[in-house]
């Protein structure tokens, strides 16, 4: 069994795994963001309702933190501010 040279090596290995996971998630979320925005522009969906449902689904799935392109729009919606 191979031992790690130091705690710093272990920490770097874990950070690389986190970065890889974030990149994969970002690609999925950016595609979803684009589809929701396009549907809203074409008046095929209620963009705000679909955006909030998408974010709530992520939360219900167990996310403690959500990083999204919708951050500003979602914050405005939650505070009741109209664009």
PyMOL Python script that loads the backbone (N, CA, C, O; Angstrom):
from pymol import cmd

cmd.read_pdbstr("""\
ATOM      1  N   UNK A   1       0.831  -1.180   0.000  1.00  0.00           N
ATOM      2  CA  UNK A   1       0.000   0.000   0.000  1.00  0.00           C
ATOM      3  C   UNK A   1       0.880   1.248   0.000  1.00  0.00           C
ATOM      4  O   UNK A   1       1.801   1.364   0.808  1.00  0.00           O
ATOM      5  N   UNK A   2       0.596   2.171  -0.899  1.00  0.00           N
ATOM      6  CA  UNK A   2       1.394   3.393  -1.038  1.00  0.00           C
ATOM      7  C   UNK A   2       0.963   4.429  -0.004  1.00  0.00           C
ATOM      8  O   UNK A   2      -0.230   4.676   0.173  1.00  0.00           O
ATOM      9  N   UNK A   3       1.936   5.036   0.677  1.00  0.00           N
ATOM     10  CA  UNK A   3       1.642   6.119   1.622  1.00  0.00           C
ATOM     11  C   UNK A   3       1.807   7.457   0.933  1.00  0.00           C
ATOM     12  O   UNK A   3       2.680   7.624   0.082  1.00  0.00           O
ATOM     13  N   UNK A   4       0.979   8.395   1.299  1.00  0.00           N
ATOM     14  CA  UNK A   4       1.138   9.758   0.775  1.00  0.00           C
ATOM     15  C   UNK A   4       2.354  10.393   1.441  1.00  0.00           C
ATOM     16  O   UNK A   4       2.667  10.116   2.599  1.00  0.00           O
ATOM     17  N   UNK A   5       3.022  11.239   0.689  1.00  0.00           N
ATOM     18  CA  UNK A   5       4.245  11.869   1.212  1.00  0.00           C
ATOM     19  C   UNK A   5       3.923  12.805   2.377  1.00  0.00           C
ATOM     20  O   UNK A   5       4.711  12.913   3.316  1.00  0.00           O
ATOM     21  N   UNK A   6       2.785  13.475   2.325  1.00  0.00           N
ATOM     22  CA  UNK A   6       2.471  14.420   3.393  1.00  0.00           C
ATOM     23  C   UNK A   6       0.986  14.769   3.369  1.00  0.00           C
ATOM     24  O   UNK A   6       0.255  14.391   2.453  1.00  0.00           O
ATOM     25  N   UNK A   7       0.571  15.479   4.369  1.00  0.00           N
ATOM     26  CA  UNK A   7      -0.807  15.965   4.437  1.00  0.00           C
ATOM     27  C   UNK A   7      -1.092  16.892   3.261  1.00  0.00           C
ATOM     28  O   UNK A   7      -2.205  16.896   2.736  1.00  0.00           O
ATOM     29  N   UNK A   8      -0.108  17.674   2.843  1.00  0.00           N
ATOM     30  CA  UNK A   8      -0.286  18.596   1.713  1.00  0.00           C
ATOM     31  C   UNK A   8      -0.628  17.828   0.435  1.00  0.00           C
ATOM     32  O   UNK A   8      -1.458  18.284  -0.350  1.00  0.00           O
ATOM     33  N   UNK A   9      -0.003  16.678   0.219  1.00  0.00           N
ATOM     34  CA  UNK A   9      -0.329  15.853  -0.952  1.00  0.00           C
ATOM     35  C   UNK A   9      -1.774  15.367  -0.887  1.00  0.00           C
ATOM     36  O   UNK A   9      -2.499  15.384  -1.882  1.00  0.00           O
ATOM     37  N   UNK A  10      -2.175  14.934   0.309  1.00  0.00           N
ATOM     38  CA  UNK A  10      -3.554  14.471   0.504  1.00  0.00           C
ATOM     39  C   UNK A  10      -4.543  15.609   0.228  1.00  0.00           C
ATOM     40  O   UNK A  10      -5.566  15.410  -0.426  1.00  0.00           O
ATOM     41  N   UNK A  11      -4.229  16.779   0.728  1.00  0.00           N
ATOM     42  CA  UNK A  11      -5.103  17.948   0.541  1.00  0.00           C
ATOM     43  C   UNK A  11      -5.200  18.322  -0.937  1.00  0.00           C
ATOM     44  O   UNK A  11      -6.294  18.619  -1.416  1.00  0.00           O
ATOM     45  N   UNK A  12      -4.106  18.317  -1.659  1.00  0.00           N
ATOM     46  CA  UNK A  12      -4.124  18.646  -3.094  1.00  0.00           C
ATOM     47  C   UNK A  12      -4.948  17.630  -3.871  1.00  0.00           C
ATOM     48  O   UNK A  12      -5.695  17.999  -4.777  1.00  0.00           O
ATOM     49  N   UNK A  13      -4.819  16.361  -3.527  1.00  0.00           N
ATOM     50  CA  UNK A  13      -5.582  15.320  -4.197  1.00  0.00           C
ATOM     51  C   UNK A  13      -7.088  15.543  -3.997  1.00  0.00           C
ATOM     52  O   UNK A  13      -7.865  15.405  -4.941  1.00  0.00           O
ATOM     53  N   UNK A  14      -7.496  15.884  -2.780  1.00  0.00           N
ATOM     54  CA  UNK A  14      -8.911  16.149  -2.500  1.00  0.00           C
ATOM     55  C   UNK A  14      -9.395  17.399  -3.224  1.00  0.00           C
ATOM     56  O   UNK A  14     -10.515  17.414  -3.734  1.00  0.00           O
ATOM     57  N   UNK A  15      -8.592  18.430  -3.278  1.00  0.00           N
ATOM     58  CA  UNK A  15      -8.981  19.664  -3.971  1.00  0.00           C
ATOM     59  C   UNK A  15      -9.163  19.416  -5.463  1.00  0.00           C
ATOM     60  O   UNK A  15     -10.076  19.971  -6.074  1.00  0.00           O
ATOM     61  N   UNK A  16      -8.318  18.602  -6.048  1.00  0.00           N
ATOM     62  CA  UNK A  16      -8.451  18.272  -7.470  1.00  0.00           C
ATOM     63  C   UNK A  16      -9.763  17.542  -7.731  1.00  0.00           C
ATOM     64  O   UNK A  16     -10.420  17.791  -8.741  1.00  0.00           O
ATOM     65  N   UNK A  17     -10.146  16.653  -6.838  1.00  0.00           N
ATOM     66  CA  UNK A  17     -11.421  15.944  -6.986  1.00  0.00           C
ATOM     67  C   UNK A  17     -12.594  16.911  -6.909  1.00  0.00           C
ATOM     68  O   UNK A  17     -13.558  16.770  -7.662  1.00  0.00           O
ATOM     69  N   UNK A  18     -12.528  17.880  -6.020  1.00  0.00           N
ATOM     70  CA  UNK A  18     -13.601  18.878  -5.890  1.00  0.00           C
ATOM     71  C   UNK A  18     -13.688  19.721  -7.155  1.00  0.00           C
ATOM     72  O   UNK A  18     -14.787  19.954  -7.658  1.00  0.00           O
ATOM     73  N   UNK A  19     -12.572  20.177  -7.672  1.00  0.00           N
ATOM     74  CA  UNK A  19     -12.557  21.002  -8.879  1.00  0.00           C
ATOM     75  C   UNK A  19     -13.137  20.221 -10.058  1.00  0.00           C
ATOM     76  O   UNK A  19     -13.920  20.772 -10.832  1.00  0.00           O
ATOM     77  N   UNK A  20     -12.769  18.957 -10.206  1.00  0.00           N
ATOM     78  CA  UNK A  20     -13.316  18.142 -11.290  1.00  0.00           C
ATOM     79  C   UNK A  20     -14.823  18.012 -11.166  1.00  0.00           C
ATOM     80  O   UNK A  20     -15.529  18.092 -12.172  1.00  0.00           O
ATOM     81  N   UNK A  21     -15.332  17.815  -9.963  1.00  0.00           N
ATOM     82  CA  UNK A  21     -16.778  17.687  -9.747  1.00  0.00           C
ATOM     83  C   UNK A  21     -17.493  18.992 -10.090  1.00  0.00           C
ATOM     84  O   UNK A  21     -18.573  18.963 -10.679  1.00  0.00           O
ATOM     85  N   UNK A  22     -16.914  20.123  -9.733  1.00  0.00           N
ATOM     86  CA  UNK A  22     -17.538  21.418 -10.032  1.00  0.00           C
ATOM     87  C   UNK A  22     -17.598  21.678 -11.524  1.00  0.00           C
ATOM     88  O   UNK A  22     -18.591  22.218 -12.012  1.00  0.00           O
ATOM     89  N   UNK A  23     -16.567  21.311 -12.255  1.00  0.00           N
ATOM     90  CA  UNK A  23     -16.546  21.528 -13.695  1.00  0.00           C
ATOM     91  C   UNK A  23     -17.646  20.709 -14.362  1.00  0.00           C
ATOM     92  O   UNK A  23     -18.340  21.212 -15.245  1.00  0.00           O
ATOM     93  N   UNK A  24     -17.809  19.476 -13.956  1.00  0.00           N
ATOM     94  CA  UNK A  24     -18.868  18.642 -14.528  1.00  0.00           C
ATOM     95  C   UNK A  24     -20.243  19.230 -14.221  1.00  0.00           C
ATOM     96  O   UNK A  24     -21.121  19.236 -15.084  1.00  0.00           O
ATOM     97  N   UNK A  25     -20.432  19.711 -13.029  1.00  0.00           N
ATOM     98  CA  UNK A  25     -21.719  20.285 -12.638  1.00  0.00           C
ATOM     99  C   UNK A  25     -21.991  21.577 -13.391  1.00  0.00           C
ATOM    100  O   UNK A  25     -23.127  21.830 -13.794  1.00  0.00           O
ATOM    101  N   UNK A  26     -20.988  22.380 -13.583  1.00  0.00           N
ATOM    102  CA  UNK A  26     -21.143  23.661 -14.278  1.00  0.00           C
ATOM    103  C   UNK A  26     -21.635  23.446 -15.705  1.00  0.00           C
ATOM    104  O   UNK A  26     -22.492  24.191 -16.180  1.00  0.00           O
ATOM    105  N   UNK A  27     -21.112  22.451 -16.387  1.00  0.00           N
ATOM    106  CA  UNK A  27     -21.537  22.192 -17.763  1.00  0.00           C
ATOM    107  C   UNK A  27     -23.015  21.819 -17.815  1.00  0.00           C
ATOM    108  O   UNK A  27     -23.740  22.281 -18.696  1.00  0.00           O
ATOM    109  N   UNK A  28     -23.466  20.991 -16.880  1.00  0.00           N
ATOM    110  CA  UNK A  28     -24.863  20.590 -16.854  1.00  0.00           C
ATOM    111  C   UNK A  28     -25.757  21.787 -16.540  1.00  0.00           C
ATOM    112  O   UNK A  28     -26.788  21.981 -17.183  1.00  0.00           O
ATOM    113  N   UNK A  29     -25.369  22.569 -15.575  1.00  0.00           N
ATOM    114  CA  UNK A  29     -26.175  23.703 -15.156  1.00  0.00           C
ATOM    115  C   UNK A  29     -26.193  24.795 -16.220  1.00  0.00           C
ATOM    116  O   UNK A  29     -27.228  25.433 -16.410  1.00  0.00           O
ATOM    117  N   UNK A  30     -25.091  25.034 -16.917  1.00  0.00           N
ATOM    118  CA  UNK A  30     -25.084  26.079 -17.938  1.00  0.00           C
ATOM    119  C   UNK A  30     -26.001  25.707 -19.098  1.00  0.00           C
ATOM    120  O   UNK A  30     -26.616  26.586 -19.700  1.00  0.00           O
ATOM    121  N   UNK A  31     -26.101  24.423 -19.418  1.00  0.00           N
ATOM    122  CA  UNK A  31     -27.026  23.986 -20.459  1.00  0.00           C
ATOM    123  C   UNK A  31     -28.464  24.184 -20.028  1.00  0.00           C
ATOM    124  O   UNK A  31     -29.303  24.622 -20.816  1.00  0.00           O
ATOM    125  N   UNK A  32     -28.747  23.861 -18.779  1.00  0.00           N
ATOM    126  CA  UNK A  32     -30.100  24.057 -18.241  1.00  0.00           C
ATOM    127  C   UNK A  32     -30.448  25.544 -18.218  1.00  0.00           C
ATOM    128  O   UNK A  32     -31.566  25.928 -18.560  1.00  0.00           O
ATOM    129  N   UNK A  33     -29.490  26.377 -17.815  1.00  0.00           N
ATOM    130  CA  UNK A  33     -29.686  27.830 -17.794  1.00  0.00           C
ATOM    131  C   UNK A  33     -30.046  28.337 -19.190  1.00  0.00           C
ATOM    132  O   UNK A  33     -30.984  29.118 -19.348  1.00  0.00           O
ATOM    133  N   UNK A  34     -29.309  27.898 -20.184  1.00  0.00           N
ATOM    134  CA  UNK A  34     -29.554  28.331 -21.567  1.00  0.00           C
ATOM    135  C   UNK A  34     -30.936  27.922 -22.048  1.00  0.00           C
ATOM    136  O   UNK A  34     -31.619  28.702 -22.712  1.00  0.00           O
ATOM    137  N   UNK A  35     -31.354  26.699 -21.717  1.00  0.00           N
ATOM    138  CA  UNK A  35     -32.679  26.240 -22.149  1.00  0.00           C
ATOM    139  C   UNK A  35     -33.791  27.034 -21.477  1.00  0.00           C
ATOM    140  O   UNK A  35     -34.778  27.384 -22.124  1.00  0.00           O
ATOM    141  N   UNK A  36     -33.644  27.321 -20.195  1.00  0.00           N
ATOM    142  CA  UNK A  36     -34.666  28.092 -19.482  1.00  0.00           C
ATOM    143  C   UNK A  36     -34.738  29.512 -20.030  1.00  0.00           C
ATOM    144  O   UNK A  36     -35.829  30.044 -20.236  1.00  0.00           O
ATOM    145  N   UNK A  37     -33.576  30.131 -20.269  1.00  0.00           N
ATOM    146  CA  UNK A  37     -33.558  31.496 -20.822  1.00  0.00           C
ATOM    147  C   UNK A  37     -34.182  31.524 -22.212  1.00  0.00           C
ATOM    148  O   UNK A  37     -34.962  32.427 -22.512  1.00  0.00           O
ATOM    149  N   UNK A  38     -33.858  30.563 -23.059  1.00  0.00           N
ATOM    150  CA  UNK A  38     -34.409  30.514 -24.420  1.00  0.00           C
ATOM    151  C   UNK A  38     -35.916  30.311 -24.377  1.00  0.00           C
ATOM    152  O   UNK A  38     -36.650  30.961 -25.121  1.00  0.00           O
ATOM    153  N   UNK A  39     -36.386  29.417 -23.514  1.00  0.00           N
ATOM    154  CA  UNK A  39     -37.821  29.188 -23.378  1.00  0.00           C
ATOM    155  C   UNK A  39     -38.549  30.423 -22.905  1.00  0.00           C
ATOM    156  O   UNK A  39     -39.672  30.685 -23.336  1.00  0.00           O
ATOM    157  N   UNK A  40     -37.921  31.195 -22.014  1.00  0.00           N
ATOM    158  CA  UNK A  40     -38.517  32.442 -21.532  1.00  0.00           C
ATOM    159  C   UNK A  40     -38.592  33.500 -22.621  1.00  0.00           C
ATOM    160  O   UNK A  40     -39.602  34.191 -22.752  1.00  0.00           O
ATOM    161  N   UNK A  41     -37.532  33.628 -23.396  1.00  0.00           N
ATOM    162  CA  UNK A  41     -37.496  34.607 -24.489  1.00  0.00           C
ATOM    163  C   UNK A  41     -38.550  34.286 -25.547  1.00  0.00           C
ATOM    164  O   UNK A  41     -39.188  35.184 -26.096  1.00  0.00           O
ATOM    165  N   UNK A  42     -38.722  32.999 -25.822  1.00  0.00           N
ATOM    166  CA  UNK A  42     -39.700  32.571 -26.827  1.00  0.00           C
ATOM    167  C   UNK A  42     -41.125  32.484 -26.268  1.00  0.00           C
ATOM    168  O   UNK A  42     -42.053  32.099 -26.979  1.00  0.00           O
ATOM    169  N   UNK A  43     -41.290  32.844 -24.987  1.00  0.00           N
ATOM    170  CA  UNK A  43     -42.602  32.827 -24.317  1.00  0.00           C
ATOM    171  C   UNK A  43     -43.220  31.429 -24.283  1.00  0.00           C
ATOM    172  O   UNK A  43     -44.442  31.286 -24.290  1.00  0.00           O
ATOM    173  N   UNK A  44     -42.377  30.408 -24.246  1.00  0.00           N
ATOM    174  CA  UNK A  44     -42.858  29.033 -24.172  1.00  0.00           C
ATOM    175  C   UNK A  44     -43.076  28.606 -22.722  1.00  0.00           C
ATOM    176  O   UNK A  44     -43.862  27.696 -22.456  1.00  0.00           O
ATOM    177  N   UNK A  45     -42.385  29.256 -21.782  1.00  0.00           N
ATOM    178  CA  UNK A  45     -42.484  28.933 -20.361  1.00  0.00           C
ATOM    179  C   UNK A  45     -42.505  30.216 -19.551  1.00  0.00           C
ATOM    180  O   UNK A  45     -42.161  31.285 -20.056  1.00  0.00           O
ATOM    181  N   UNK A  46     -42.908  30.106 -18.296  1.00  0.00           N
ATOM    182  CA  UNK A  46     -42.784  31.211 -17.343  1.00  0.00           C
ATOM    183  C   UNK A  46     -41.372  31.085 -16.755  1.00  0.00           C
ATOM    184  O   UNK A  46     -41.126  30.256 -15.879  1.00  0.00           O
ATOM    185  N   UNK A  47     -40.472  31.902 -17.242  1.00  0.00           N
ATOM    186  CA  UNK A  47     -39.054  31.777 -16.895  1.00  0.00           C
ATOM    187  C   UNK A  47     -38.803  31.799 -15.391  1.00  0.00           C
ATOM    188  O   UNK A  47     -38.016  31.001 -14.883  1.00  0.00           O
ATOM    189  N   UNK A  48     -39.462  32.702 -14.676  1.00  0.00           N
ATOM    190  CA  UNK A  48     -39.220  32.820 -13.239  1.00  0.00           C
ATOM    191  C   UNK A  48     -39.670  31.563 -12.487  1.00  0.00           C
ATOM    192  O   UNK A  48     -38.955  31.077 -11.612  1.00  0.00           O
ATOM    193  N   UNK A  49     -40.839  31.043 -12.821  1.00  0.00           N
ATOM    194  CA  UNK A  49     -41.334  29.837 -12.147  1.00  0.00           C
ATOM    195  C   UNK A  49     -40.442  28.630 -12.442  1.00  0.00           C
ATOM    196  O   UNK A  49     -40.138  27.848 -11.541  1.00  0.00           O
ATOM    197  N   UNK A  50     -40.028  28.479 -13.682  1.00  0.00           N
ATOM    198  CA  UNK A  50     -39.178  27.340 -14.051  1.00  0.00           C
ATOM    199  C   UNK A  50     -37.803  27.474 -13.399  1.00  0.00           C
ATOM    200  O   UNK A  50     -37.235  26.482 -12.941  1.00  0.00           O
ATOM    201  N   UNK A  51     -37.267  28.692 -13.356  1.00  0.00           N
ATOM    202  CA  UNK A  51     -35.975  28.927 -12.700  1.00  0.00           C
ATOM    203  C   UNK A  51     -36.046  28.533 -11.228  1.00  0.00           C
ATOM    204  O   UNK A  51     -35.176  27.817 -10.732  1.00  0.00           O
ATOM    205  N   UNK A  52     -37.084  29.000 -10.526  1.00  0.00           N
ATOM    206  CA  UNK A  52     -37.200  28.706  -9.103  1.00  0.00           C
ATOM    207  C   UNK A  52     -37.425  27.209  -8.866  1.00  0.00           C
ATOM    208  O   UNK A  52     -36.888  26.652  -7.909  1.00  0.00           O
ATOM    209  N   UNK A  53     -38.203  26.559  -9.718  1.00  0.00           N
ATOM    210  CA  UNK A  53     -38.413  25.117  -9.583  1.00  0.00           C
ATOM    211  C   UNK A  53     -37.102  24.359  -9.793  1.00  0.00           C
ATOM    212  O   UNK A  53     -36.818  23.396  -9.082  1.00  0.00           O
ATOM    213  N   UNK A  54     -36.314  24.791 -10.762  1.00  0.00           N
ATOM    214  CA  UNK A  54     -35.018  24.163 -11.029  1.00  0.00           C
ATOM    215  C   UNK A  54     -34.101  24.276  -9.811  1.00  0.00           C
ATOM    216  O   UNK A  54     -33.441  23.308  -9.433  1.00  0.00           O
ATOM    217  N   UNK A  55     -34.064  25.457  -9.202  1.00  0.00           N
ATOM    218  CA  UNK A  55     -33.217  25.672  -8.025  1.00  0.00           C
ATOM    219  C   UNK A  55     -33.743  24.893  -6.821  1.00  0.00           C
ATOM    220  O   UNK A  55     -32.958  24.357  -6.039  1.00  0.00           O
ATOM    221  N   UNK A  56     -35.057  24.830  -6.668  1.00  0.00           N
ATOM    222  CA  UNK A  56     -35.637  24.080  -5.553  1.00  0.00           C
ATOM    223  C   UNK A  56     -35.380  22.581  -5.700  1.00  0.00           C
ATOM    224  O   UNK A  56     -35.207  21.882  -4.702  1.00  0.00           O
ATOM    225  N   UNK A  57     -35.354  22.088  -6.933  1.00  0.00           N
ATOM    226  CA  UNK A  57     -35.037  20.670  -7.161  1.00  0.00           C
ATOM    227  C   UNK A  57     -33.623  20.348  -6.696  1.00  0.00           C
ATOM    228  O   UNK A  57     -33.378  19.297  -6.102  1.00  0.00           O
ATOM    229  N   UNK A  58     -32.703  21.251  -6.969  1.00  0.00           N
ATOM    230  CA  UNK A  58     -31.318  21.058  -6.525  1.00  0.00           C
ATOM    231  C   UNK A  58     -31.269  21.041  -5.006  1.00  0.00           C
ATOM    232  O   UNK A  58     -30.565  20.226  -4.410  1.00  0.00           O
ATOM    233  N   UNK A  59     -32.019  21.944  -4.379  1.00  0.00           N
ATOM    234  CA  UNK A  59     -32.059  22.015  -2.913  1.00  0.00           C
ATOM    235  C   UNK A  59     -32.689  20.754  -2.323  1.00  0.00           C
ATOM    236  O   UNK A  59     -32.173  20.201  -1.352  1.00  0.00           O
ATOM    237  N   UNK A  60     -33.797  20.298  -2.902  1.00  0.00           N
ATOM    238  CA  UNK A  60     -34.460  19.083  -2.404  1.00  0.00           C
ATOM    239  C   UNK A  60     -33.569  17.856  -2.558  1.00  0.00           C
ATOM    240  O   UNK A  60     -33.687  16.896  -1.797  1.00  0.00           O
ATOM    241  N   UNK A  61     -32.682  17.891  -3.541  1.00  0.00           N
ATOM    242  CA  UNK A  61     -31.766  16.769  -3.752  1.00  0.00           C
ATOM    243  C   UNK A  61     -30.663  16.733  -2.696  1.00  0.00           C
ATOM    244  O   UNK A  61     -29.889  15.778  -2.636  1.00  0.00           O
ATOM    245  N   UNK A  62     -30.590  17.782  -1.856  1.00  0.00           N
ATOM    246  CA  UNK A  62     -29.648  17.752  -0.745  1.00  0.00           C
ATOM    247  C   UNK A  62     -28.530  18.765  -0.790  1.00  0.00           C
ATOM    248  O   UNK A  62     -27.646  18.743   0.066  1.00  0.00           O
ATOM    249  N   UNK A  63     -28.545  19.655  -1.768  1.00  0.00           N
ATOM    250  CA  UNK A  63     -27.474  20.644  -1.851  1.00  0.00           C
ATOM    251  C   UNK A  63     -27.589  21.658  -0.719  1.00  0.00           C
ATOM    252  O   UNK A  63     -28.673  22.175  -0.450  1.00  0.00           O
ATOM    253  N   UNK A  64     -26.484  21.938  -0.065  1.00  0.00           N
ATOM    254  CA  UNK A  64     -26.448  22.981   0.953  1.00  0.00           C
ATOM    255  C   UNK A  64     -26.126  24.332   0.331  1.00  0.00           C
ATOM    256  O   UNK A  64     -26.544  25.375   0.833  1.00  0.00           O
ATOM    257  N   UNK A  65     -25.383  24.300  -0.759  1.00  0.00           N
ATOM    258  CA  UNK A  65     -24.968  25.512  -1.468  1.00  0.00           C
ATOM    259  C   UNK A  65     -25.278  25.317  -2.950  1.00  0.00           C
ATOM    260  O   UNK A  65     -25.011  24.257  -3.516  1.00  0.00           O
ATOM    261  N   UNK A  66     -25.841  26.345  -3.566  1.00  0.00           N
ATOM    262  CA  UNK A  66     -26.141  26.274  -4.996  1.00  0.00           C
ATOM    263  C   UNK A  66     -25.396  27.400  -5.697  1.00  0.00           C
ATOM    264  O   UNK A  66     -25.599  28.574  -5.388  1.00  0.00           O
ATOM    265  N   UNK A  67     -24.536  27.042  -6.639  1.00  0.00           N
ATOM    266  CA  UNK A  67     -23.842  28.022  -7.467  1.00  0.00           C
ATOM    267  C   UNK A  67     -24.552  28.036  -8.813  1.00  0.00           C
ATOM    268  O   UNK A  67     -24.638  27.005  -9.481  1.00  0.00           O
ATOM    269  N   UNK A  68     -25.060  29.193  -9.216  1.00  0.00           N
ATOM    270  CA  UNK A  68     -25.867  29.235 -10.429  1.00  0.00           C
ATOM    271  C   UNK A  68     -25.720  30.565 -11.153  1.00  0.00           C
ATOM    272  O   UNK A  68     -25.408  31.594 -10.554  1.00  0.00           O
ATOM    273  N   UNK A  69     -25.953  30.510 -12.459  1.00  0.00           N
ATOM    274  CA  UNK A  69     -25.998  31.733 -13.251  1.00  0.00           C
ATOM    275  C   UNK A  69     -27.248  32.545 -12.903  1.00  0.00           C
ATOM    276  O   UNK A  69     -27.311  33.740 -13.194  1.00  0.00           O
ATOM    277  N   UNK A  70     -28.238  31.905 -12.285  1.00  0.00           N
ATOM    278  CA  UNK A  70     -29.486  32.573 -11.915  1.00  0.00           C
ATOM    279  C   UNK A  70     -29.383  33.325 -10.593  1.00  0.00           C
ATOM    280  O   UNK A  70     -30.401  33.831 -10.121  1.00  0.00           O
ATOM    281  N   UNK A  71     -28.228  33.424  -9.978  1.00  0.00           N
ATOM    282  CA  UNK A  71     -28.095  33.947  -8.621  1.00  0.00           C
ATOM    283  C   UNK A  71     -28.764  35.308  -8.441  1.00  0.00           C
ATOM    284  O   UNK A  71     -29.575  35.470  -7.529  1.00  0.00           O
ATOM    285  N   UNK A  72     -28.453  36.270  -9.268  1.00  0.00           N
ATOM    286  CA  UNK A  72     -29.010  37.617  -9.122  1.00  0.00           C
ATOM    287  C   UNK A  72     -30.511  37.616  -9.367  1.00  0.00           C
ATOM    288  O   UNK A  72     -31.264  38.229  -8.610  1.00  0.00           O
ATOM    289  N   UNK A  73     -30.948  36.939 -10.410  1.00  0.00           N
ATOM    290  CA  UNK A  73     -32.374  36.867 -10.737  1.00  0.00           C
ATOM    291  C   UNK A  73     -33.147  36.153  -9.622  1.00  0.00           C
ATOM    292  O   UNK A  73     -34.241  36.584  -9.258  1.00  0.00           O
ATOM    293  N   UNK A  74     -32.596  35.081  -9.087  1.00  0.00           N
ATOM    294  CA  UNK A  74     -33.261  34.345  -7.994  1.00  0.00           C
ATOM    295  C   UNK A  74     -33.320  35.194  -6.729  1.00  0.00           C
ATOM    296  O   UNK A  74     -34.338  35.194  -6.036  1.00  0.00           O
ATOM    297  N   UNK A  75     -32.257  35.909  -6.422  1.00  0.00           N
ATOM    298  CA  UNK A  75     -32.254  36.780  -5.241  1.00  0.00           C
ATOM    299  C   UNK A  75     -33.314  37.868  -5.366  1.00  0.00           C
ATOM    300  O   UNK A  75     -34.025  38.161  -4.404  1.00  0.00           O
ATOM    301  N   UNK A  76     -33.419  38.458  -6.537  1.00  0.00           N
ATOM    302  CA  UNK A  76     -34.453  39.476  -6.757  1.00  0.00           C
ATOM    303  C   UNK A  76     -35.850  38.892  -6.600  1.00  0.00           C
ATOM    304  O   UNK A  76     -36.732  39.516  -6.009  1.00  0.00           O
ATOM    305  N   UNK A  77     -36.042  37.703  -7.126  1.00  0.00           N
ATOM    306  CA  UNK A  77     -37.340  37.045  -7.031  1.00  0.00           C
ATOM    307  C   UNK A  77     -37.700  36.729  -5.583  1.00  0.00           C
ATOM    308  O   UNK A  77     -38.835  36.950  -5.162  1.00  0.00           O
ATOM    309  N   UNK A  78     -36.746  36.217  -4.827  1.00  0.00           N
ATOM    310  CA  UNK A  78     -36.984  35.876  -3.425  1.00  0.00           C
ATOM    311  C   UNK A  78     -37.258  37.101  -2.577  1.00  0.00           C
ATOM    312  O   UNK A  78     -37.991  37.020  -1.592  1.00  0.00           O
ATOM    313  N   UNK A  79     -36.676  38.246  -2.948  1.00  0.00           N
ATOM    314  CA  UNK A  79     -36.877  39.498  -2.185  1.00  0.00           C
ATOM    315  C   UNK A  79     -38.101  40.265  -2.662  1.00  0.00           C
ATOM    316  O   UNK A  79     -38.478  41.271  -2.061  1.00  0.00           O
ATOM    317  N   UNK A  80     -38.719  39.799  -3.735  1.00  0.00           N
ATOM    318  CA  UNK A  80     -39.913  40.467  -4.250  1.00  0.00           C
ATOM    319  C   UNK A  80     -39.632  41.688  -5.111  1.00  0.00           C
ATOM    320  O   UNK A  80     -40.523  42.510  -5.325  1.00  0.00           O
ATOM    321  N   UNK A  81     -38.402  41.821  -5.608  1.00  0.00           N
ATOM    322  CA  UNK A  81     -38.023  42.950  -6.448  1.00  0.00           C
ATOM    323  C   UNK A  81     -38.350  42.605  -7.912  1.00  0.00           C
ATOM    324  O   UNK A  81     -37.961  41.549  -8.410  1.00  0.00           O
ATOM    325  N   UNK A  82     -39.056  43.493  -8.578  1.00  0.00           N
ATOM    326  CA  UNK A  82     -39.375  43.280  -9.995  1.00  0.00           C
ATOM    327  C   UNK A  82     -38.280  43.876 -10.851  1.00  0.00           C
ATOM    328  O   UNK A  82     -37.695  44.900 -10.498  1.00  0.00           O
ATOM    329  N   UNK A  83     -37.995  43.226 -11.999  1.00  0.00           N
ATOM    330  CA  UNK A  83     -36.939  43.712 -12.915  1.00  0.00           C
ATOM    331  C   UNK A  83     -37.384  44.936 -13.657  1.00  0.00           C
ATOM    332  O   UNK A  83     -36.629  45.477 -14.465  1.00  0.00           O
TER     333      UNK A  83
END
""", "prot")
cmd.dss("prot")
cmd.show_as("cartoon", "prot")
cmd.util.cbc("prot")
cmd.orient("prot")
